[in-house]
Amino acid sequence: MPVVRDLRVLVRVTDFRRLLAVRLLSQCADGVYQVALATYVVFSPEKQTSPAAIASAMAVLLLPYSLVGPFAGVLLDRWQRRQVFLYGNLLRAVLAAGTAFLILTSVPDWLFYASALSVTAVNRFVLAGLSAALPRVVDDDRLVMANSLSPTAGTLAATAGGGLAFLMRLTGTDSDAAVVLLGACLYLCSALASLRIGRELLGPDPEVVQPRLAAALTSTARGLIGGLRHLGRRRAAARVLAAMTVMRFCYGALTVMVLMLCRYAWSSTESEGLALLGLAVGASGAGFFAAAVLSPWAVERLGQGGWMVLCAASAAVLAPSLGLLFAPLPILVAAFVLGLVTQGSKIATDTVVQLAVDDAYRGRVFSLYDVLYNAAFVCAAGISALMLPPDGRSVPLIVLVAALYAGVAITLERWRRGNALR
C-alpha cells in the first residue's frame, strides 16, 4: 500500500520518528483523557447526568481550540518548540493528576471543569507546535507526505486512546480517576520522549527578531478581522462556511441526544450504556471514513455545491425517519449517515474555501473556520440542554434539526442555480 510505503520512508528519518513518538503519545493521552471526562460526566453512577452537564463538558473540550487557537502561533514563534512539548506535557500530566484527585474528592462541578479546561487549553499549544515543527525534521520533498501522514497517525492514536479508556471501564475499572491517571502517565511519557530531540532543533531560530508580544497579539487580532473582511468579498466561501456551521450545529445537537439516550433510555447499567455509546461513536467514525472515500467521486459528478446539497437533503430526510423511532439500531444507522454527510460537506467546504480565498488570507480564514466549527458544536449542546428531556427523547429537537438541514439544502441549491456556488 502507498501509505505504508510512505510511512516506512519517513520513519527512517530519526528526528521525524522522534517527533512522531511525541505526537502519538500526546494524542493517545488526549483520547484517554477526553473519554474519561465524557464518561465521568455522563455515566458515573453517583452523578445524575443532564443535558446541561453534557453541554458544559463539550464547552470544556472544544472552546479552547476556538479561543486559544488563533493566538497560539504568536507564542510558538517565541518559545523553543521542544520546550513547549516538554513543559506542556509535564504541565498536562500534573493537571490531569489533579483532575483525578478532584474526581475522588467529589468537589463542586465548577472546580472539576476548571481543571479539565486547563488541560485542554494547553493541548492547543502542543498540537500547533507539532505541526510547526515538521519542516524542521523532514526535507521539502517529503513535507507534503509528512503533513498527510503525521496528523492522520495522531488521530488514530487519539482514537486508540479513547478505545483504551472505554475498554478499561467495560472490563472492570470502576474509577474514572484511574482512567484519568492513565492519561496523565501518557502525557508524562510524551514529555520524556521529547527529551530525545535536540533542544534547538525544532526552532524557532533565535536570530530571527520577533515583534514585541503585545504587538504580535494585536496584529493577530487585526489579521482575523482582515480575514473576516476578505471572506465578505468571497461570497462562495462565506456561503459554504455558513452552511457548514449550521450542519455542524445539527450534528452537535444530535450527538447530545444520543448521549442521553445511551445513558437513560437504552440501558439499565453503566457498562451497557458505555457499550452502546461506543457503537454509536464507531458508526459515526465509519461514516467519516466513508465520506473520505465517496467525496472525490461525488464531487467529480455533482460539483462541490451539488455534493453539499445531496448531503444536507439526505440528512433532512433520514434524521427524522430514523431518529423519531428512538431505537438503538435506527439511531446507529443515523449516526453512520450523519457522520458521512457531515464529513462529506466539510471536505467540500474545505475545497471551496481553499479555491475561493486568496493565499495571503487563507490561514486567517481557516482560523475563523475553526472557531465557527467548534463554537457551533458548543452552541448546539447549549440549545439541546434547553430542549431535551432527561431520557433524551425529544421530537421537537429532531424536527428542528431536520428543518435546518432542509433549509441548508434549499439555500445551497438556490445559490448553485444562481452560479454563486459550483
C-alpha positions as CSV (number, residue, x, y, z in Angstrom):
1,M,0.0,0.0,0.0
2,P,1.3,3.5,-0.8
3,V,0.5,4.8,2.7
4,V,2.6,2.1,4.3
5,R,5.4,2.6,1.9
6,D,5.5,6.4,2.6
7,L,5.4,5.8,6.3
8,R,8.4,3.4,6.0
9,V,10.3,6.1,4.2
10,L,9.6,8.7,6.8
11,V,10.3,6.6,9.9
12,R,13.8,6.1,8.7
13,V,14.4,9.8,9.4
14,T,15.5,9.8,13.1
15,D,14.2,13.2,14.1
16,F,10.9,12.7,12.4
17,R,10.5,9.4,14.2
18,R,11.2,11.1,17.5
19,L,8.7,13.9,16.8
20,L,6.1,11.4,15.7
21,A,6.6,9.5,19.0
22,V,5.8,12.7,20.9
23,R,2.7,13.2,18.8
24,L,1.4,9.6,19.2
25,L,1.9,9.6,23.0
26,S,0.4,13.0,23.4
27,Q,-2.7,12.4,21.3
28,C,-3.2,8.9,22.7
29,A,-3.3,10.7,26.1
30,D,-5.8,13.2,24.7
31,G,-8.1,10.3,23.7
32,V,-7.9,8.7,27.1
33,Y,-8.5,12.0,28.9
34,Q,-11.4,13.1,26.8
35,V,-13.2,9.8,27.0
36,A,-12.6,9.7,30.8
37,L,-14.1,13.2,31.1
38,A,-17.1,12.3,29.0
39,T,-17.8,9.0,30.9
40,Y,-17.4,10.8,34.3
41,V,-19.9,13.5,33.3
42,V,-22.4,11.1,31.5
43,F,-22.0,7.6,33.0
44,S,-20.8,8.0,36.6
45,P,-23.4,6.2,38.9
46,E,-23.1,8.9,41.5
47,K,-24.0,11.7,39.1
48,Q,-27.4,12.5,37.7
49,T,-26.4,13.5,34.2
50,S,-28.3,16.3,32.5
51,P,-28.0,17.8,29.0
52,A,-26.6,20.9,30.7
53,A,-23.8,18.8,32.2
54,I,-23.0,17.4,28.7
55,A,-23.0,20.9,27.3
56,S,-20.5,22.0,29.9
57,A,-18.3,19.1,29.1
58,M,-18.4,19.9,25.4
59,A,-17.5,23.5,26.1
60,V,-14.5,22.4,28.1
61,L,-13.3,20.1,25.4
62,L,-13.9,22.4,22.4
63,L,-13.8,26.1,23.3
64,P,-10.0,26.2,24.0
65,Y,-9.5,25.2,20.4
66,S,-11.5,28.1,19.2
67,L,-10.5,30.8,21.6
68,V,-6.8,30.0,22.1
69,G,-6.0,28.6,18.7
70,P,-5.6,31.8,16.6
71,F,-3.2,33.2,19.2
72,A,-1.2,30.0,19.9
73,G,1.1,30.7,16.9
74,V,2.2,34.0,18.3
75,L,3.7,32.4,21.4
76,L,5.0,29.3,19.5
77,D,7.1,31.7,17.4
78,R,8.7,33.0,20.6
79,W,9.3,29.8,22.6
80,Q,11.5,26.8,21.7
81,R,9.1,24.2,20.4
82,R,10.9,21.3,22.1
83,Q,10.4,23.0,25.4
84,V,6.7,23.5,24.6
85,F,6.4,19.8,24.2
86,L,8.4,19.1,27.3
87,Y,6.8,21.6,29.7
88,G,3.4,21.5,28.1
89,N,3.1,17.7,28.5
90,L,4.6,17.8,32.0
91,L,2.0,20.5,32.9
92,R,-0.8,18.4,31.5
93,A,0.4,15.4,33.4
94,V,0.2,17.3,36.6
95,L,-3.1,18.9,35.8
96,A,-4.6,15.6,34.7
97,A,-3.4,14.0,38.0
98,G,-5.1,17.0,39.7
99,T,-8.3,16.2,37.8
100,A,-8.2,12.6,39.1
101,F,-7.8,13.9,42.6
102,L,-10.8,16.2,42.2
103,I,-12.9,13.2,40.9
104,L,-12.0,11.2,44.0
105,T,-12.8,14.0,46.4
106,S,-16.2,14.9,44.8
107,V,-15.5,18.6,44.5
108,P,-18.0,21.1,43.1
109,D,-18.5,20.8,39.4
110,W,-17.1,24.2,38.5
111,L,-13.7,23.2,40.0
112,F,-13.6,20.0,38.1
113,Y,-14.4,21.8,34.8
114,A,-11.8,24.4,35.5
115,S,-9.2,21.7,35.9
116,A,-10.3,19.9,32.7
117,L,-10.4,23.2,30.8
118,S,-6.7,23.9,31.8
119,V,-5.6,20.5,30.3
120,T,-7.4,21.0,27.0
121,A,-6.2,24.6,26.7
122,V,-2.6,23.5,26.9
123,N,-3.3,20.9,24.2
124,R,-3.8,23.6,21.6
125,F,-0.2,24.8,22.0
126,V,1.2,21.2,21.8
127,L,-0.8,20.3,18.6
128,A,0.1,23.6,16.9
129,G,3.7,23.2,17.9
130,L,3.8,19.7,16.4
131,S,2.6,21.0,13.0
132,A,5.0,23.9,13.1
133,A,8.0,21.7,13.9
134,L,7.5,19.3,11.0
135,P,9.5,21.3,8.4
136,R,12.5,21.2,10.8
137,V,12.7,17.4,10.7
138,V,11.9,16.5,7.1
139,D,13.2,18.0,3.8
140,D,10.9,19.9,1.4
141,D,10.4,16.9,-0.9
142,R,8.9,14.8,1.9
143,L,7.0,17.6,3.7
144,V,3.7,17.0,1.9
145,M,3.9,13.3,2.7
146,A,4.7,14.1,6.4
147,N,1.8,16.6,6.6
148,S,-0.5,13.9,5.4
149,L,0.7,11.0,7.5
150,S,1.6,12.7,10.8
151,P,-1.8,14.2,11.7
152,T,-3.5,11.0,10.5
153,A,-1.4,8.9,12.7
154,G,-2.1,11.3,15.6
155,T,-5.9,10.9,15.0
156,L,-5.6,7.2,15.0
157,A,-3.6,7.4,18.3
158,A,-6.3,9.5,19.9
159,T,-8.9,7.0,18.7
160,A,-6.9,4.2,20.2
161,G,-6.6,6.1,23.5
162,G,-10.3,6.6,23.6
163,G,-10.8,2.9,22.9
164,L,-8.4,2.0,25.7
165,A,-10.4,4.2,28.1
166,F,-13.7,2.6,27.0
167,L,-12.1,-0.8,27.4
168,M,-10.8,-0.1,30.9
169,R,-14.3,1.0,32.0
170,L,-16.0,-2.0,30.4
171,T,-13.6,-4.6,31.8
172,G,-14.0,-3.7,35.4
173,T,-12.1,-0.4,36.2
174,D,-14.8,1.3,38.3
175,S,-12.9,4.6,38.9
176,D,-12.9,7.4,36.4
177,A,-9.9,8.7,38.3
178,A,-7.9,5.6,37.4
179,V,-8.6,6.3,33.7
180,V,-7.6,9.9,34.0
181,L,-4.4,8.8,35.7
182,L,-3.6,6.6,32.7
183,G,-3.9,9.8,30.6
184,A,-1.6,11.6,33.0
185,C,1.0,8.8,32.6
186,L,0.8,9.0,28.9
187,Y,1.3,12.8,29.0
188,L,4.4,12.2,31.1
189,C,5.7,9.6,28.6
190,S,5.2,12.2,25.8
191,A,7.2,14.8,27.8
192,L,10.1,12.3,28.4
193,A,10.0,11.3,24.7
194,S,10.6,15.0,23.7
195,L,13.9,14.9,25.5
196,R,15.3,12.7,22.7
197,I,15.0,15.7,20.4
198,G,17.7,18.4,20.4
199,R,16.6,21.5,22.3
200,E,17.1,23.9,19.4
201,L,16.4,21.6,16.5
202,L,12.7,22.4,16.2
203,G,13.1,26.2,16.2
204,P,12.3,28.9,16.1
205,D,15.7,30.3,15.1
206,P,17.0,32.6,17.9
207,E,18.4,35.1,15.5
208,V,15.0,35.9,14.0
209,V,13.8,39.0,15.6
210,Q,10.2,38.7,16.8
211,P,7.9,41.7,17.4
212,R,7.0,42.5,21.0
213,L,4.4,40.2,22.4
214,A,1.7,42.8,22.8
215,A,2.2,44.0,19.2
216,A,2.1,40.4,17.9
217,L,-1.2,39.7,19.7
218,T,-2.7,42.9,18.4
219,S,-1.5,42.1,14.9
220,T,-3.1,38.6,15.2
221,A,-6.5,40.1,16.2
222,R,-6.3,42.6,13.3
223,G,-5.4,39.8,11.0
224,L,-8.5,37.9,11.9
225,I,-10.6,41.0,11.3
226,G,-8.9,41.3,7.9
227,G,-9.7,37.7,7.2
228,L,-13.3,38.3,8.0
229,R,-13.5,41.3,5.7
230,H,-11.8,39.3,2.9
231,L,-14.3,36.5,3.4
232,G,-17.1,39.0,3.0
233,R,-15.7,39.7,-0.5
234,R,-15.6,36.0,-1.4
235,R,-19.2,35.1,-1.3
236,A,-18.8,31.4,-2.3
237,A,-16.5,30.7,0.6
238,A,-18.7,32.7,3.1
239,R,-21.8,30.8,1.9
240,V,-20.4,27.3,2.3
241,L,-18.9,28.3,5.7
242,A,-22.4,29.4,6.8
243,A,-23.9,26.2,5.6
244,M,-21.2,24.0,7.2
245,T,-21.7,25.9,10.5
246,V,-25.4,25.1,10.5
247,M,-24.8,21.4,9.7
248,R,-22.2,21.2,12.4
249,F,-24.8,22.6,14.8
250,C,-27.2,19.9,13.8
251,Y,-24.6,17.2,14.3
252,G,-23.8,18.5,17.7
253,A,-27.4,18.6,18.8
254,L,-28.0,15.0,17.8
255,T,-24.8,13.9,19.5
256,V,-26.1,15.2,22.8
257,M,-29.4,13.4,22.2
258,V,-27.6,10.1,21.6
259,L,-25.5,10.5,24.7
260,M,-28.7,10.9,26.8
261,L,-30.4,8.0,25.0
262,C,-27.4,5.8,25.8
263,R,-27.3,6.9,29.4
264,Y,-31.0,6.6,30.3
265,A,-33.4,5.3,27.5
266,W,-31.5,2.3,26.2
267,S,-29.5,0.9,29.2
268,S,-30.1,-0.2,32.7
269,T,-26.4,-0.3,33.7
270,E,-23.4,1.9,33.2
271,S,-21.5,-0.7,31.2
272,E,-24.4,-1.3,28.8
273,G,-24.7,2.5,28.2
274,L,-21.0,2.8,27.5
275,A,-21.1,-0.1,25.1
276,L,-23.9,1.5,23.2
277,L,-22.1,4.8,23.1
278,G,-19.0,3.1,21.8
279,L,-21.1,1.6,19.0
280,A,-22.6,5.0,18.1
281,V,-19.1,6.6,18.0
282,G,-17.9,3.8,15.9
283,A,-20.8,4.1,13.5
284,S,-20.2,7.8,13.1
285,G,-16.5,7.2,12.6
286,A,-17.3,4.7,9.8
287,G,-19.4,7.5,8.2
288,F,-16.4,9.8,8.3
289,F,-14.3,7.2,6.6
290,A,-17.0,6.6,4.0
291,A,-17.1,10.3,3.3
292,A,-13.3,10.4,2.6
293,V,-13.8,7.5,0.1
294,L,-17.0,8.8,-1.6
295,S,-16.4,12.6,-1.7
296,P,-13.9,12.7,-4.6
297,W,-16.2,10.6,-6.7
298,A,-19.3,12.6,-5.8
299,V,-17.7,16.0,-6.3
300,E,-16.4,15.0,-9.7
301,R,-20.0,14.2,-10.8
302,L,-22.0,16.8,-8.8
303,G,-19.6,19.6,-8.0
304,Q,-18.8,20.9,-4.5
305,G,-22.2,22.6,-4.2
306,G,-24.1,19.7,-5.6
307,W,-22.5,17.2,-3.2
308,M,-23.3,19.5,-0.2
309,V,-26.9,19.8,-1.4
310,L,-27.2,16.0,-1.6
311,C,-25.6,15.6,1.9
312,A,-27.9,18.2,3.5
313,A,-31.0,16.8,1.8
314,S,-30.2,13.3,2.8
315,A,-29.8,14.3,6.4
316,A,-33.1,16.2,6.3
317,V,-35.0,13.1,5.2
318,L,-33.1,10.4,7.2
319,A,-32.7,12.3,10.5
320,P,-36.5,12.2,11.3
321,S,-37.3,8.9,9.6
322,L,-34.6,7.1,11.7
323,G,-34.4,9.4,14.7
324,L,-38.0,9.6,15.6
325,L,-38.1,5.8,16.3
326,F,-35.7,6.4,19.3
327,A,-34.5,2.8,19.0
328,P,-30.8,1.8,19.1
329,L,-30.5,0.2,15.6
330,P,-32.1,3.1,13.6
331,I,-30.1,5.6,15.6
332,L,-26.9,3.7,14.9
333,V,-27.7,3.8,11.2
334,A,-28.4,7.6,11.5
335,A,-25.1,8.0,13.2
336,F,-23.4,6.5,10.2
337,V,-25.3,8.6,7.8
338,L,-24.8,11.8,9.7
339,G,-21.1,11.1,10.0
340,L,-20.9,10.7,6.3
341,V,-22.9,13.8,5.3
342,T,-21.2,16.0,7.9
343,Q,-17.7,15.0,6.9
344,G,-18.6,14.9,3.2
345,S,-19.8,18.5,3.5
346,K,-16.7,19.5,5.4
347,I,-14.5,18.1,2.6
348,A,-16.4,20.1,0.0
349,T,-16.3,23.2,2.2
350,D,-12.6,23.0,2.7
351,T,-12.1,22.8,-1.0
352,V,-14.3,25.7,-1.8
353,V,-12.6,27.9,0.8
354,Q,-9.1,26.9,-0.5
355,L,-10.1,27.7,-4.1
356,A,-12.0,30.9,-3.4
357,V,-9.8,32.6,-0.8
358,D,-6.5,34.4,-1.7
359,D,-3.4,32.6,-0.4
360,A,-2.5,35.7,1.7
361,Y,-5.7,35.3,3.7
362,R,-6.1,31.6,3.7
363,G,-4.6,30.9,7.1
364,R,-6.7,33.6,8.8
365,V,-9.9,32.4,7.1
366,F,-9.2,28.8,8.2
367,S,-8.7,30.1,11.8
368,L,-12.1,31.7,11.6
369,Y,-13.4,28.4,10.2
370,D,-12.0,26.6,13.2
371,V,-13.7,29.0,15.5
372,L,-17.1,28.6,13.8
373,Y,-16.8,24.8,13.5
374,N,-16.2,24.3,17.2
375,A,-18.4,27.1,18.5
376,A,-21.4,25.7,16.5
377,F,-21.0,22.3,18.3
378,V,-20.9,24.0,21.7
379,C,-23.9,26.2,20.9
380,A,-25.8,23.0,19.8
381,A,-25.1,21.4,23.1
382,G,-26.4,24.5,24.9
383,I,-29.6,24.6,22.8
384,S,-30.1,20.8,23.4
385,A,-29.7,21.4,27.1
386,L,-32.9,23.5,26.9
387,M,-34.9,21.2,24.7
388,L,-34.0,17.6,25.8
389,P,-35.9,15.8,28.5
390,P,-33.9,13.6,30.9
391,D,-34.2,10.4,28.8
392,G,-33.1,12.2,25.6
393,R,-36.3,11.6,23.6
394,S,-37.2,14.9,22.0
395,V,-39.4,15.1,18.9
396,P,-39.1,18.9,18.7
397,L,-35.3,18.7,18.6
398,I,-35.3,16.2,15.7
399,V,-37.9,18.3,13.9
400,L,-35.7,21.4,14.4
401,V,-32.6,19.6,13.1
402,A,-34.4,18.2,10.0
403,A,-35.8,21.7,9.2
404,L,-32.3,23.2,9.5
405,Y,-30.9,20.5,7.2
406,A,-33.7,21.1,4.7
407,G,-33.1,24.9,4.9
408,V,-29.4,24.4,4.1
409,A,-30.2,22.1,1.2
410,I,-32.7,24.5,-0.4
411,T,-30.5,27.6,0.1
412,L,-27.4,25.9,-1.3
413,E,-29.4,24.7,-4.3
414,R,-30.6,28.3,-4.9
415,W,-27.0,29.6,-4.8
416,R,-25.8,26.8,-7.1
417,R,-28.5,27.5,-9.7
418,G,-27.6,31.2,-9.5
419,N,-24.0,30.3,-10.3
420,A,-23.0,31.7,-6.9
421,L,-21.7,28.2,-6.0
422,R,-20.2,25.4,-8.1
